[in-house]
């Protein structure tokens, strides 16, 4: 084991394995590792199937620099979040959550059907352990700095449309061969039954939620006293919306296509490196547009006021992408698939109720999220 790699625990490579890795990264069959260092990635981990994130930097004796991104994956049974799941639901949660989905992505043929302009991160090494854990050693993408211009949203939506058209259920297999991966809308229904109907909607219906000083002040300052009633009315529509989504044309899509998962390389700003796939089942056409719209707003990097303009651009571009690969769908169907999915996936959880009493909470954050929630409510109400 190389001492410099000790922070990686059991993934600390032997000298021979590190040499092989460096030769793969550099493309130099004679490269010999020199120095190496490990840095933990300072980024909030949003999924319980991710154990940790690191970057490894080093040099070779030839003078070449090299780096890679190390993502440790785990079954949710290893995650602290499992203690928050009622005991009677834990096994079904463990069985349903495919901890190795990202490994399956790199072992699948999805790279062969991605349109020019989308690509996977290069996978240099994949380790899978017998305790439902694994590690991906991937390309360390140096990203383009700065906010997304509207043209980047447009191009991303177009390419996601092309990808969706190429991954219709009659054309491809799911990334993981499971029965649930073949059931249309299964992923969104699972999310709706758990996160939305079990947690979010009961919290939104509780008067105490709206009396909390942070949320109450934000609602009052913005004079949006109808927000609670509008959310609860939309909540009553959830079963009908899920049924309507299942009746639409279906595609295997990225599943979590927020800008944070569409990396823009600094040295190739016209392409996207696609990471962190999710929802490995057919979903209503347009599903991916929801996260593309809301991802940066949810992170506080795009104002709620900007969403209508982004919405208009990505809807049109996505439909053009579908048509470019021979999938002709009415705009009304794409719009419902997009906004109906956005309702379930993001609208009821945009208020940061989990931050009540936490140090990260601030009046500014709650006002931003009230504005975001209102923008989402107004958007989805076009079709719901």
Secondary structure by P-SEA (a helix, b strand, c coil): ccccccccccccccaaaaaaaaaaaaccccccccbbbbbccccccccccccccccccccccccbbbbbbbbbbbccccccccccccccaaaaaaaacccaaaaaaaacccccccccccccccccbbbbcccccccccccccccccccccaaaaaaaaaaaaaaaaaccccccccccccccccccaaaaaaaaacccccccccccccccccccaaaaaaaaaacccaaaaaaaaaaaaaaaaaaaaaaccccccccccccccccccccccccccccccccccccccccaaaaaaccccccccccccaaaaaaaaaaaaaaaaaaaacccccaaaaaaaaaaaaaaccccccccccccccccccaaaaaaaaaaaaaaaaaacccc
